[in-house]
Amino acid sequence: MEEARSRNLKAPYNVQELAKQQVGTIPRRYIHDGIEKISDSSMLLPVIDMLAIGDDNSELHFACKEWGFFQVVNHGVSSSLVEKVKSEIQAFFNLPMEEKKKFEQQEGDVEGYGQDVVFTEEQKLEWGDIFYMTTLPINFRKPHLFPKLPHSLRDIMEEYCKEMKSLTMIIIRQLGKALRMDEKEMRDLSNDGMQLIRMNYYPPCPEPDKTIGVSPHSDTDTLTILLQLNETDGLQVRKDDIWVPIKPLPNAFIVNIGDLMEILSNGVYRSIEHRAVVNAKQERLSLATFYIFNPVSELGPAHSLIGPNNPPIFPRFHLGKSLQDFSERKQYGKSFIDCMKVETKDDES
């Protein structure tokens, strides 16, 4: 399901400021009907020890096939850097509104401080504020965003983004090995990719059962690495049609397969729907780092993974153009994957 194409509109509220008013009810546009409540906290996300992978990718392969989500430990990113990132992002959201408005989203642009894409005046809104921006390559950065961040936040995010790129490349390389994909093919796609970050702030909500922090969706990227910034949980993953609450491990990152990796693997690895729920008592903060294959490349199922006995279930397409076209729509569920699948005779009958 998608909203009609339109320019990105400015949201009518800042949710953090709205929550400070301590109103007993939420505005009508934040009320979502039919939110699924079923969840199972007994199911546990796979955990991948990056030091123990070696030549055995079986646990990683299982996690990507069956879950599309996993936690990584012993990842090599220093805990002191992570703690500084947490502190600096909390400090940013604590800035006066006039300071944060210097980074406000402009109409027609999804990057900046504000809310997730808003395309119509009637669209349901999500209970959270975000700061979304391109970080790598450096020449892709918007001059009024990353370069203008408060110095301490900019410096620490510069270091963090480099660490995230390094970790992403290691994980992608391991995914290629687990798939038994041609190394050069994966390397050519992965080099010169794009990195984007999204800082998320979900304030306490007086009616948490009536709204959502982030609507169910899969990520239209290659790989996402999520860092939870405080002790409040809220991420849920759809597994076997049940919403599974995720409890981040100490010193771990949560990693999920994006739509582009599902396409490259010809459906072997799955990009899974996930959502963020809110609560009445505590704020929640998180930081998502998205990585996209080289946007000037052509993407489709890996040549080394398809053949007469394993035909492609996705077409080949120009990545940059398709992502640009799709960014002009509000995404729900797995809408990108659904629109990209090859139609078969069985589908037509």
Helices and strands as residue ranges (DSSP letters): H 15-20, G 28-30, E 47-49, H 58-66, E 69-73, H 79-93, H 97-100, G 101-103, E 112-114, E 129-136, G 138-140, G 146-148, H 151-179, H 183-190, E 194-202, G 208-210, E 214-217, E 223-228, E 235-239, E 242-245, E 253-257, H 259-264, E 274-276, E 284-292, E 298-299, G 303-305, E 317-318, H 319-326, H 335-340, H 345-348
